[in-house]
Amino acid sequence: MNILTNQTEIEDTICSLIKLYKNISFATAWASGNSKAFQLLLKNTIKINKIIVGIHFYQTNPNFIKEFLNSDKVKFITNPDGIFHPKLYLFSNSDNNWECLVGSANFTKFAFERNSEIMIHFSNNDINSKEIYNKITAEINKYHAQAVTFTSKDLYAYQIIWNKKIKNILDLQDKFGKEGNSKPIYKSKIITLDWKSYFNKVKADKFHSFETRIQILEKAKKYFKDNTFENMALLARQQIAGITNQELDWMYFGHMVSPRFKTRIKEDSHNISQSLEHIPHTGNVTKDDYMNYIKYFKEHQGFGYGVITISRLLAMKRPDVFFCITGANKKDLYHDFGITKDIKSHEYERYWDEIIQRIHKSEWFNSPKPKNQEEKKLWENRVAMLDAVFYSGGLKEL
C-alpha cells in the first residue's frame, strides 16, 4: 500500500496502470478531456470495462462526454438528487491481479496538475485484498447500473448550460428548493432555448393569442404604473384578477373564479394592494421582495390565497419576472422542469424556488433586449408569456 500526495505522482501512476493492465474501470465525480491521462485512455479504449462519471454542477467537460457518446461502457450519472462523488480507479487482469486508487482526485486536468489531492494506492498483495476487490467491483457495477448513456442530443443540450456556467453568467445547480427535481436542467426543452427559438415558439401558439396576450400584459402594467391596486377603478382590478372579459379576453394567464376573491376585489382591495407594494415596478426582483409579499399574505389571515391566485397578480404587475401557474399549464410545466410533487396552494416558497428560479436560469431569459419591436414586446413580458407554450401544448412540438 502507498499514499500518493502530489498531482504529478497521481497522474503518472494512473497512466502507468492504464498501460499495464487489460481492464480499466473507474468512477469519478467529474472528468475533463485535456489531460495526459485522458489522451492515454483514448488510445486504450479497448481496455475499458466500466467507467462512470457524474455531471453535477456541470463540472464534467463536454469534450470528455463527446468521446463516449452512445457508449455502453462509459456512462454518466445524471440524477441531480445528491452529488455523485466517488474517486475510484481499478485496473485489473483478474481478481488475483489488480491495483486500485481511491482518494480525492477526479479524472480532470485540474486534479492532475493544480489541485491538492491525495490517493491511496493498493493492490491484490495487501491484507483482505479479496474482500476489498469484491466490494470495489460491486460498487462499480452498482454505479454503472444507475448511470445512463449520453446521446448527441443530450450533449448539445448539456453544452448550452455548460457554456453559461463556464462564463459565470449562470450559477447553475440542479436542486431547486427542498423538494428537488427528477431530471437535470439540460433535459428541459424550454430552459435551453436561445432567444430566437423562444420567440418563434411563443409566436407559434396554436391559439394565435400572441397579440391579445401582449395587449393584456401591457395594459396591466400601465394600470400598476398609474395607480396602486386599491386606487384603480373596479373594472381595472377585475381585469387584473381575470374575472371579466370586458375590453379584452382577460382570462388568459388564468382567472380567479372564486366568489370570495371576487368580493375582495370589489369591497376590500387594501390588503391585496399593500402586499403588491413589496414588488418593485421596475428593475430586479429578489427572493426577499417576493417573500415579503408572501409574508404580508400570511400576516393577514383573512386575505390568504393560494399559489395560483398570488402568481396571477404577480404576473400582471411584473410579467418580465413572474409566471402565472394555472391548472391548464402546470402539467406540462412540471414535466419539463422535472417537478414530481405538486406545489400545494400554501407552498409559496416552492413557487419561487422551483419555478421562477429555474426560469431565471434560462438562455432566453438572460438574453439582451432585442431591437426588433415585436421581439422587444415579448422580451418585456417574457416570463408571463411562457404560458402561451405550456397552455397550448406546444411543448410537445419541441
Sequence and secondary structure as in RCSB ss.txt:
>XXXX:A:sequence
MNILTNQTEIEDTICSLIKLYKNISFATAWASGNSKAFQLLLKNTIKINKIIVGIHFYQTNPNFIKEFLNSDKVK
FITNPDGIFHPKLYLFSNSDNNWECLVGSANFTKFAFERNSEIMIHFSNNDINSKEIYNKITAEINKYHAQAVTF
TSKDLYAYQIIWNKKIKNILDLQDKFGKEGNSKPIYKSKIITLDWKSYFNKVKADKFHSFETRIQILEKAKKYFK
DNTFENMALLARQQIAGITNQELDWMYFGHMVSPRFKTRIKEDSHNISQSLEHIPHTGNVTKDDYMNYIKYFKEH
QGFGYGVITISRLLAMKRPDVFFCITGANKKDLYHDFGITKDIKSHEYERYWDEIIQRIHKSEWFNSPKPKNQEE
KKLWENRVAMLDAVFYSGGLKEL
>XXXX:A:secstr
 EEE SHHHHHHHHHHHHHH SEEEEEES B S SHHHHHHHHTGGGEEEEEEE GGG S HHHHHTTTT SSEE
EE   SS    EEEEEEEETTEEEEEEES  BSHHHHHTS   EEEEETTSTTHHHHHHHHHHHHHHHHHH B  
 HHHHHHHHHHHHHHHTTS    S  TTT  SS GGG TTTT  HHHHHHHHHT TT  HHHHHHHHHHHHHHHH
HS GGGS HHHHHHHHT   SSS TTTT     HHHHHHHHH  HHHHHHHTTS SSS   HHHHHHHHHHHHHS
GGG   HHHHHHHHHHH TTT     TTTHHHHHHHHT  S   TT HHHIIIIIIHHHTTSTTTTS   SSHHH
HHHHTTTTGGGHHHHHHTGGGG 
